[in-house]
Amino acid sequence: MKSSSPPVAATPLGRLRARLQRPEPPPAAAPVPDPGPVPAPEVEFAAYAEDCRIFGFLRLDAERLSDLLNTHERVHLVDVLAVALDDSRAVPSDELWVTRDELLAVRASGPRGNAGRRGRTRLYPITAQLGPYEVHGYLHGPPGGDPLRQLRRRLPMVPLTEAWIAYRAAGQDHRARVGTLIVNRELLDWVRPARDDEVRLPSLPVEPSVDPRAKDLTGYIRSARPADAHTPG
């Protein structure tokens, strides 16, 4: 009687042939490393303090800069340059923590936020004094209300649109347009309703910006001085 051969899978070679005769399953995908949370976008920061202007950068972890300033008691700035009002002396710093009560006003930067959340508002022209700065701009509020009462009920940092600012620096009077300016209503010396012709001054120059990351700060320090801007007669 003829002996039968062992089954294919009984030897190592048979097991290899059996694997070659059936499709190999695809290799498992390599695990993708978790990149971690996406960092918040970085935006420029320009603010007005009691005795200096502050320039730098911060991470915007909110829809708008005004939201961030109202949410946090202090903010962390990097690549900072502080320019003194009395003599335009510039002091750089790698980083700086600034508390809200040190900020009289901040120039708005970054996104404007969710347009769908904006309700119907009216523009109220106002004039305010914050330390050495006189500010003119439009407060946005519900139609038919008292703008000053609305202002007092708002969160501390309130944006004014089409704003311009006046102050004295390095012995010279300085006026410039700043676009949207976020003012600290808790630090107002006074505020009053204004007229449209007090706010709309199209002939004013735009407030210069300073880049603290520039390799040579000489030109930026000079541009931060009010001598390069309009001096009222």
HURA-V827726 format. One record per pair of residues at least 6 apart in sequence whose C-alpha atoms are under 7 Angstrom apart, sorted by the first residue. I is the first residue (numbers start at 0). GAP is how many residues later the second one is. Records with the same first field share a line. If there is no record, write none. Layout:
BEGIN
I->GAP + GAP
END
This chain:
BEGIN
7->6 + 7
8->6 + 9
39->19 + 20 + 21
40->18 + 19
41->15 + 16 + 17 + 18
42->14 + 15 + 16 + 17 + 66 + 67
43->12 + 13 + 14 + 65
44->10 + 11 + 12 + 13
45->8 + 9 + 10 + 60 + 61
46->6 + 7 + 8 + 56 + 58 + 59 + 60
47->6 + 55 + 56 + 57 + 58
48->53 + 54 + 55
49->81 + 82
50->33 + 34
51->30 + 31 + 32 + 33
52->29 + 30 + 31
53->27 + 28 + 29
54->25 + 26 + 27 + 155 + 157
55->21 + 22 + 23 + 24 + 25 + 156
56->20 + 21 + 22
57->18 + 19 + 20
60->7
61->6
62->48 + 50
63->46 + 47 + 48 + 49
64->43 + 44 + 45
65->91 + 116
68->88
69->85 + 86 + 87
72->26 + 27
73->23 + 24 + 25 + 26
74->22 + 23 + 24
75->20 + 21 + 22
76->18 + 19 + 20
77->16 + 17 + 18
78->14 + 15 + 16 + 133 + 134
79->12 + 13 + 14 + 15 + 16 + 132
80->9 + 10 + 11 + 12 + 131
81->8 + 9 + 10
82->6 + 7 + 8
83->6
84->84 + 85
85->83 + 84 + 85
86->82 + 83
87->82 + 137
89->131
102->81
103->26 + 79 + 80 + 83
104->76 + 77 + 78 + 79
105->75 + 76 + 77
106->71 + 73 + 74 + 75
107->72 + 73 + 74
119->22
120->19 + 20 + 21 + 22
121->18 + 19 + 20 + 21
122->15 + 16 + 17 + 18
123->14 + 15 + 16 + 23
124->12 + 13 + 14 + 68 + 69 + 70 + 71 + 74
125->10 + 11 + 12 + 13 + 66 + 67 + 68
126->8 + 9 + 10 + 64 + 65 + 66 + 67
127->6 + 7 + 8 + 60 + 62 + 63 + 64
128->6 + 59 + 60 + 61 + 62
129->57 + 58 + 59
130->58
131->35
132->32 + 33 + 34
133->31 + 32 + 33
134->28 + 29 + 30 + 31
135->27 + 28 + 29 + 63
136->23 + 24 + 25 + 26 + 27 + 62
137->22 + 23 + 24 + 25
138->21 + 22
140->6
155->28 + 29 + 30
156->25 + 26 + 27 + 28
157->24 + 25 + 26 + 27
158->21 + 22 + 23 + 24
159->20 + 21 + 22
160->18 + 19 + 20
161->17 + 18
162->14 + 15 + 16 + 17 + 18 + 36
163->12 + 13 + 14
164->10 + 11 + 12 + 13
165->8 + 9 + 10
166->6 + 7 + 8
167->6
168->57
171->54
172->58 + 59
173->52 + 55 + 56 + 57
174->55 + 56
175->28 + 29 + 30 + 31
176->27 + 28 + 29 + 30
177->28 + 29
203->26
204->24 + 25
207->15 + 16
209->10 + 14
210->9
END
